[in-house]
Structure formats: C-alpha cells, structure tokens
Amino acid sequence: MALWLVRSGRHGEGDELALTSGVVGIGWAPVGDLSGVTTTEQLRERLIASYPDAKASTITNWLAQVDAFQRRIAIGDLVALPLKRTPAIAFGRITGSYRYAPEAPESMQHQRSVAWIREDVPRESIAQDILYSLGAFLTVCRIQRNDAEARIEALLDGGAPPTPANPDPDAEQSASDVVRQPDVDLLDLSRDQIRRRIGARFSGHDLARLIGAVLEAEGMYVHVSPAGPDGGVDILAGEGDMGFDGVGLAVQVKSGAIVVDASTLRELQGVMANFGATRGLMVSWGGYTKNARAEARRLFFQLRLWDADDVIARVEAVYERLPQDIQAELPLRRMWSLVPDEDA
C-alpha cells in the first residue's frame, strides 16, 4: 500500500467535484485520452506533441507525474487531497483504474475513482513532517518518508500513529526517481506553522480572546465572556463607539480539533435570538463538516463561518493593530518569496 498526494487544480477548482463524485483528477488536458498509452515512451511522445514549446526538463517532470497517476498508483493505495478552501485534507482509497472524462473541467479530465475515508482531517492533527511532504508543489507525488503511509493509516483508523525512527522533514520522494527534490509551497508551510502556534498558545478560552482582539482591531465594540459558562456566546460585538450601531454579532468559538456539524450552527441561531443579535459568527479551529457548510450557505444572510485559515487571514490583516501582548505571543513577520511555476 502506498500513499499518494494528488491535487485537483492549482486553485482547488476540482475539490468539490472530487469529493462529491468520488474521484481524483489531474490536468494536462491537451494530451487527451491516455487509455491507449501503455508505455512511458508513448506518454513522453504524447506530452512532447501536446506541448511543443515545453523544455525537456519540464516534459520529464510532467512525465513522472502523469505516468504515476495513470499507471503506478494502484487500486487500494491511499490518496491525500489537500483542500484549498478549508484547512483540511481528504483521504481516500483508490478503487478504479485510469479513465478519461472529457466533460469534466480541464484540471480533472484524467481521473481515478476514490472511496473517501475522511473528507475533513484538520491539518493541525497531521504531523508537521508529513504536512511538509504534502506541501510539495507537484500535482502527483508519492508520500513515503518517515513511515508516512503507516502513520496516516493509523490516524485514519483512530489509533496513535507510530513515531518514525528517523524523522527527516526536509526531504520527500516524488512521483518517480526522476524528480528528486519537489518545491514546497512556502505559503502552506508558513500557514501550518502559524496554525500550530495559535493552536498551542490560544487553546480553550484564549482563542476567544484572540478572536475578540481581531474584531476589536476591525473596529467593533467587543465583550469577551469570561471563562466558564457563557450561555452559548463567547463574544458579543457591535458597531459604533458603544456597540449600539448597525450589526449586533454573537460569536461562538470552538478551539481544538472538534469539527463542527450543522446542528451546532442551528444552536447558534437560537442563541442569537436569545441575545438579540442580528448576525452570528461561528469560529471552529477544527473546521466544519460538509453538512455544516451546506447549512451555512442556507443561512448566508445570517451567519458566517471562520475556520483556522480564516482566523489566520484575519490576524494577518490587522496584525499591526493587535494588542502588544498578543503580538508577543504570536510574533509574525511579513515576507515575500518567488512562487515556482506550477504543473499543468
């Protein structure tokens, strides 16, 4: 059994199709149907013909990934799909051979069927060295350093993942021996580090303290409930100097790895009425179930959801206006880096 990383488009445009249809897919649409391609050399010729201006090194890189997706990934192998719109990773097991789906979006026309095991594993619950491997810019990549396959199997089974004998977070093998050192998405790596820092320093009621500071920095008048029973509301916030103008906001904050479901959102609706709030905000560090996100869409004009990535984005946006004690607990520095060219 092997563990493979497969991305569904550079912006995650295929994530929803992947999860709802039980597939993983990749791009390289110009090469067309590869069902009749049976050798690596035939695939190389197809790539060269489809991308006549591509460099030889680029063709070699693409060849390794497409060949892995079409022929090397075996039925029964595990697949990891990092989700772009939520700080979570979906894991499933490959159930079918390669197929071509011309009606699908270009980033998903080459497909393999998948039985999803978990669609919402929080990134925070995955070891940092494995996240580093999953941050490779490659579209298809085998993840195997540090006993990654066994550790993910244990995580999905609900057991304690074994500790790797010789952890090596700085290296990862790619789809074939040809591609030795895949670039890593530094933004994802940075987000994972910030996520772990916030998760460690702002657990429990301290996460409500951080959210309150963010809302205050955004110009709201804020009351953070003290630790202990709070009647279902962790934060009350309003617009204006005393909070009496415009929107009245009731905020519920869930720290840790709890994945919030739809029933929790409906409970917040009732709490909003009790406190006279016109709008609600649910903050869940562990993310949301698919049903919860569907419920939030139904409640679009009443309720908003923040997950860990939303919190990080808000913190970054107002960081200079946050209290000095919070900046001391969460020291951040803005930096720029060149983004490597991504695969097709």
N, C-alpha and C positions, 0 to 999 in steps of 0.2 A: 504494500500500500504506500502510495506517495501522496504528498501534499503539494498542490499547485496554486499559485496566485494567478488569477485571471481577472483583468479589468474590463469593464463594459463601457468603453469610451473614455476619452481623456477628461471629460467633464461629468462622467457618471450618467450620461444621457440614456444608457441602456439598463440602468439599475432596476427601474420599475418593471420593465419587460422581463428581465432576468428572474425577478422574484415572483412575479405573477404567472409567468409561463413555465417556470421550472427549467431554465436554460442558462448557460453561459455563452457568450458570443464575443467575437473579435471582428475588427475591421478588415483592412486590405481588400475592400470591395472590388477594385478594378481587376483582381485576379480571377474573379468569377468562381464557378463551381469547381471544387477540388476533388470531387468524388472519384474521378478517374485518375488522379495523380497518386502514384503508388511508390515513387522513389524520391529521395532527396534531390537528385539531379533534375528530375522532371519539375519539381517545385521551384528550384532555382531558376530554371529556364522560364517558367511562368512569371516569376517575380521580375526578372530582367525585362521580359516582353511587356509587362504591365507598367513598369516604372523605368523607362529607358534612360532617364536622367539621373537616377539614383546612383550614389557612389557604391563601389564594390563592397566596402566595409558595411554600408547600410544594408545592402542586399544580404550579406552574411548574417547580420544581426536579425533581420526580419525572417530569414530562412529558419534560423534556430527556433524562433518563437512560433511561427505558423506550423512548422513541422511538429513541434511539441504538441500544439493544440490539436492538429489533425490526427497524428498517428501515435505519439508517445504517451499521451495521457490515456490511462487505461480505465475501463469500466470498473468501478469500485474505488478508484482513487478519490481522495478528498480534494475539494476545491475551496479556495478562500476568495471572496468577493468584497474588497474594501468599498464601502458605500460613501459616496461623495456628499450626500445631503444630510447625513447623520453620522455622529462619531461611533460607528459600529461596523462590524464585519460579519457578513453572512457566510456560513459554512454549509457545504452540502457534499453529496457523493455523486460522482459521475455515473449515469445509468444508461447512456447510449453512445453510439459511435458518431463520427462526424456527419453532419448534414448541412446542406446549403439552403438558406432561406432568403430568396431574392426579394420577398415582400417586406422583410424586416429593415429597420434603419441601417444605414451603411456601416455603422460601428458594431452591428450584431448579425451580419449576414452569414457568417460562418459560426455554426452552433454545435454545442453538445448539450444533451439533456441532463438535468440535475434533480436529485431529490434533496431539497433543502432540509437540513437538520436544525439549524438555528439561523434565523434571519436578523438577529438583533444582539449579537455578542458585543458588549461595550468594549471599546479599545482599551479602556483602563483595566479591564480584567485579563488582558493578554500581556505576557511578559515583554519587557522592553526589547530584548534581543530579537524576539520573533516579530515585533512591530517594525523593527529596523529592517528586517528582511522583507516584510510586506510593504515597505515604503519604496521598493525598487521602482524606477520609472518604467521598467519593462511592462508590456501588456500581459505577457505569459512568462512565468518564472517558477521553477521548482524550488520549494522551501524545504531545506533539509538540514541545515547546520544546527548544531546543539540539540539534536534529537527532536526537532520541531514537530515531526509527524506524530510521534508518540505523545508528546506533551499536549498537542491540540486534541488528539483522540481522547486523552484523559479529561481535558477541560470540557469537551462536549458530552462525555459520559457522566459528568458531575463529580469526578474524583479529583484528587490532588495531583496536578501534573508532576512527573518526576523531574528532579533537578538535573540539568545537564552536567556531565562530568567535567567538561572543559568549555565553559561558555565563551563564545567568540562572537560578540555582537557586531564586529566590524567587517565581516565578510559574508558573502552569500553566493551560492552557485546559481546560475541562471538556467534557462531552458535547455541549453546544451553546453558541451565543453567549449564551444567556440566563444561564447560570451562569458568572460570570467568575472568582470567587475561591473555590474549594473549600477548606474547612477541611482542615488537615493533622493527622494523628494524631500528637500530640506524643510519645506513648509509643514509637511506631515510630521516629520521628525520633531520640529520645534513645537508643534501643537501637542504632540504626545508628551513632550517634556513638561510643557506648561500644564497640561491636563493632570499629570501625575502630581505636580507641585500643588495645584489647587486642591486636588482630591485629598492630599495628605495634610495640608495646612488649614484647609477650610472645610473640615468634615462636620457633620451634625449641624448644630445651630450656627456655627461660624460661616457656613455657606450662605445662610440668610443674611448675616452681617455683611458679607461681600456683595450680595445682590442689592441690599439696601444702599450701600455706598455707591454702586453703579447707578441706580435710579436717581439718587441724590445728585450725582455728578451730571446726570442728564437733565437736571432742572426740576425734579419733582420734590415735593414736601413729603418726607418719609417717616413712618413709625415702624420700627422693627420690634416685634413682640419679644419679650424676654424668654429665655429658655424655659421649657416646661409646657404645660397645656396652653394652647393658644386659640382654641375654638375653631380650628381648621384654617386659620390665616396666620402666616408667618410675617407678612409685611402688608401694611396699608400705605398707599401712596396716592397723592392728589396733585393737581396742577395749581399753580399760584403760590403766593408767599406763605399762605397758611393751609394750602391743600384743598381749598373750597371751590376752586375754579375748574371748569372742564371735567375731564375724566377722573372718576374715582376708581382706583385699581386695588383689587385684592390679589395677593400673591401667595402661592403655596410653593414651598421649596422642599425638594426631595434630594438628599445627598446620598452618597454611596452608590452601589451597583443596582439598586432597585429599578426595574423597567416599568414605567407607569402604564397602566391599561386604561381602557375607555371608561370604566366605572369610576375611576379616580377623578377623571375630568368632569363627569356628571355630578360627583360630590362637590367639586369646586363650584359648580353652578349654584347649588343650593347655598353654599357658604357666601357667595357673592350677594345673594338676595338677603341673607341674614345681616350682612354688614352694610347694605345699601350701596354696594359697589356697582358701577356701570360696566366695568370690564374686569376680566380676570387674566392672570398670568400664571402658568404652571412652569416651574423650573425643575427639571429632572436631570440630575447629573448622569444617571444610568441610561437615559434615553426613553423611548416610547415604543409600545407595540404597534404593529401595523393598524390594528383596530383603533388605537388611540389617535393615531394620525388621521385616520378617516373621520373619526368623531370631531377632531379639531377643525377639519375642513367644513363640517356641517355647522360648527359653531364659530365660523370665521369672523363674524362681526361682533362676537362677544369675548373671544378667548384667544390667547396666543400661547405657543409652546416655545420654551427655550431648552435646548439640550446643552451638553458640555461645550460643543463648538460655538453655539450661540453666546454662551456666557463668556468664553474666551474672546470672541469678536467684540462684544460689548466692553469688556475690560480693556482691550487694546485701544478701542476708540476713545475712551475717556481717561486713559491711564494717568495722564498728567494732572487731572483734576481729582484723582482719588486721594483720600487721606494719607498722610505720610506713613502711618503705622501699617496700612495695607500695602503700600509700595515697598516697605521694608520686608514684609512677609512674602511679597511676590515681586522680587526685583526683575524687571524686564528691560530689554534694550532693543530698539528697532534696528534692523539690519536689512541690507539688500543683497540678493545673490542672483546670479545668472541662472535661468531655467534652461536645462538641456532640451534639445529638440526631442519631442515625444514620438512614439511609434505611430503607425497608421491606425 
